[in-house]
């Protein structure tokens, strides 16, 4: 009877990717794949937070033009960041006012290190294959990860569910829960949902250029 159980369990495992293989697959996405900030096309990312009671709160609306150029809009206004410089404005169109910021010594290396850390620190990986998403389907990957402390001593992480378009290989939706950070170390039960729309026409340029 014990032999039958072991054989049945082995057959069940054979139908699913090994955890180590899944971890490796997700880690590779941070280097040359759909999570690599240096490979991702220009896009708009809109994030909301869903509380345990189901209430929704807007978090951010971001235009990305490469890894170090963005306009991030919150309820209180917008911030444009370009290679370590920052400006504040009222909308995606400004007008823009220069603002002081504590920039990393090397913005591109800073972004690269975040991606490398996220890829290296993956646990609880699950590669779930094609799953229903809205009216269609996407490849679903679930994993926990976090960054290492950066040059400012800050870090962040959480439990993520990523949805990849099987036709384009691009990230189209990212959910994050049990979020933790150096400034908020207790896991947050809310779910942050980010939807991604790709648009090559998005351009973030320094004011006055």
N, C-alpha and C positions, 0 to 999 in steps of 0.2 A: 504493500500500500504506500509506504514511504517513497519507494522508487517511482511509482506512478505519479505521486505528487510532485516530486522534483522534476520529472520529465515534463509534466504539464506546465510547471512554472517556467522552465527553460524555454519551452515553445512560446509562451506568452511574452517573455522578454524579447525573443527573437523578432517579434512583430513591431518593436519600438526601438528608436535609436538609443544606444547606450548613453548613460548620463555623461560620461567623459567625452564621447563624440559630440553630443549636443552642446556641451560647454565650449568645446573647441570651435564648433560651427558658429556659435553666437559671438565668441571672442574675435573671430576673424572678421565679423561685420564691422568692428571698430577700426580695422586697418585695411583700407581699400574697399570696404563694403558699404552697405546702406546707412551705417551709423558713423562712418568716418566723416568728420566735419570738413575735411579738405576735398572730399569726393562728392559731397551732396550738392545738387543743383540749387539755384536760387529758388526761394520758396517763401510762403507765408505760413506761420505756425500760430494757431489760436488755441489758447489753453483756458480751460475752466476747472474749477474745483467742485467736486460733488461730496457733500457732507454725508455722514451716516444716515441722516434723516431724509436724504434725497434732495435737499435744497442745493441749488447751483449758484456759484459765484464766479464772475469773470476774473481771470488771473492776469493774462497778458495776451497781446496781439503783436507778433514780431515779424518783420521783414528781414530776411537774410540774403546778403550778397557776399557769398564766400564765408570763410570761417571767422573773420575779424571785423566784418562790417555789418551792422544791424541797426534797425530802428525798433525799439521796444516800447509799446504803448500800454499804459496802465490806466486805471480810473482817474488818477491824478495828473496824467500828462504823458509825454513821450520823451525818450532818451535816445539820441543817436550816438553810436559808438563806432569809431573808425581807428583801427590800429592803436588803441590805447588812449585816444582822445575822446572827449564827450561833449555833447551839446544837448540842451533841453528845449522842448517845444510843446505846442498844444496838439499837434496832429502829425500824421506821417509827412505832411508837407511843411512842417515848421509853423511860424518862423523860428529860427534856431538861435540860441544864446549859449556861448561857451560856458562850460561848467567844470569846476575842478573835479578830479577823480584820482583814485589810487590805482594806477595802472600797473600791470605786471611788467617786469623788466623786458620781457620778450613776448609780445602778445601771441604770436603764432606758436611758439614753443609751449606757452601756457595752455593753449587750446589743445595742442597735440598731446600734452601730458594728461589732461583730463580724459581724453579718449583712450589713451594707453592704460590708464588706471582702471577705467570702467571695464575694459576688455580683460584685464589681468585678474580682477577681483570677483569674477562671476561665481556664484553658488546657486544651488536650487534651480538648475537649468532644466527646462522642459521644451522640447521642440514638438509642437502639437500638430504640425501639418496644416492642411487647408481647413479653415473654420469660417462659419458664416459671419459676415460683417456687413451690416445694412442689407442692401438688396443683392449683394454679391458674396464673394469669398476672398480671403487673404490668408497668407501663411502666418501662423501665430507662434510667437516665441515668448516664453516666460522665464524670467531670471531675476536674481537679486545681485546687486553690485553696489559699489561705492568708490569714491575717489580716495586717494591718500591725501594727507595734509599738503596744501600747496605752499608757496613762498610766504603767504600771509597767515598760514596756520589753519586755513579753512578746509572743510571737506563736506561732502554730501553723498546721499545714496538712497536706495529704496528698493521696493519690489516692483519690477516693470513687466508689462505685457506689451509687446511690440507686434504690429501688424504690417506685413510686407506684401506689396502688390506682386503677385507671381509673374505678371507679364513684364513689368518694368524693373522689378527688383528694388523698388524704392519704399522707404518707410512712409506709410500713409496715416498711421494712428499710433499713439503711444500713451499707455496708461501707467500711472505711478501711484502706489499706495505704500503705507508704512514708511513714509518718507522720514529720513533722519538727516541731521546736519550738525556741524560743530556748534552752530548757534541755536539749535533746537534738537537735542539728542534723543528726546523721547519720540517713538514712532507715531506719526500722524495718521489717524484712521481714514482721513478723507482720501478720495481718489482724484488725482489730477489727470485730465484727459486732454491730450493735444492732438488736434487734427492738422494735417499738412496738405497744402495746395502748392504745387510746383508751377513756377512762372519765370521763364527766362527773361521776361521784360523787367523784372524787379531790379532796381539799381539804387544803391546807397552811395551817395557822393558827398564829399566834404563841402559844407556850406561855402558858397562863393566860387566854387569850381565851375 
